[in-house]
């Protein structure tokens, strides 16, 4: 799964830079949740198309979409995005 979520990095850094200091935290959190979810869904679709299945299956969960994403994970992705802002800032400090 690390490669899948690693795909979000090229999107995360420019989004964080664009929103830093301009967008309130709740809206940034929403953007991060949407971004992580979109990457997970898109990569799951690609993996299913190329391999016949994705390495994860959320079809048992109540709030799933095509068994590839779970809406109830959105708050976790939002918090992860806000937490990664601090990591990003620490790593890019000069």
N, C-alpha and C positions, 0 to 999 in steps of 0.2 A: 504493500500500500504506500510505502514511502515514495516510490517513483510517481504514483498518481498525484499525491498531494504536493510533491515537488514541482509538478507542472503548474501549480498556482503561483509559484515564486515569481516568474516573469510578469505576472499580472499584479501581484501584491505590491512590489516595490514602487512601480509608477503610480499605482492608485494611492498608496500611502503618501508618497511625495506630493501628489496633487491635492490631497485632502488635508494634509498637515496644517493645522492652524486656521483652516478655513471652514471646516465642517464639524458640527458638534458630534461628540462621541456616539450618541445613539444612531445617528445616520451613518457614521463610519462603520459601526458594528453591523448595521443592516447590509451595507455594501460588502463587507467581508463575508458575511454569511451567504449572501447571494453568489459571490465569487467562488467560495469553496464548494458550494453546492453545485454550481454550474460545471466546475471542473470535474467533480466526482461523477455527475450525470453524463457529461460528454465522454469522459474516458471510459465509463462503463459501457456506453453505447458502442464505442470503437472496439473495445475488447470483446463484446458480444458478437459484433459483426465479423471480427477477424478470427477469434478463437472459439466462437460458439457459446461462450458464457463469460460472465465477469467473475472475478475471484470473491465477490461478496454478493449476498442475496438478502435483501430486506423485504422480500415479498410477504413474509410472516408478520411484519409490523403493520400497525393500523394506518399510519400516515405515510405510506410509501408511494413513490411514483415509479412504475415499471420495475419495482424491486431494486432500483439503483440508488435511490436517495430516500432519506427520511426527513419529513418536515419537522419532527420533534428534535432533530439534531441541530436545527438552525441556531438556537440560543448558544449551544456549545461552540459552533463555528464562529459566531459573533464574538464570544469571549476570547476564543483562540486568536482571532484577528486583532483584537485590541491588545492582547498580550504580546503578539508578535511585533506590534508597533515598537514596544520597548526594546525588544531584541534587535530589531532593525536599526533603531536609533543607536543602540550601544555598539553595534557592529560597524556602523558608518561614521561614528564620531572620529574626528581628526584632531 
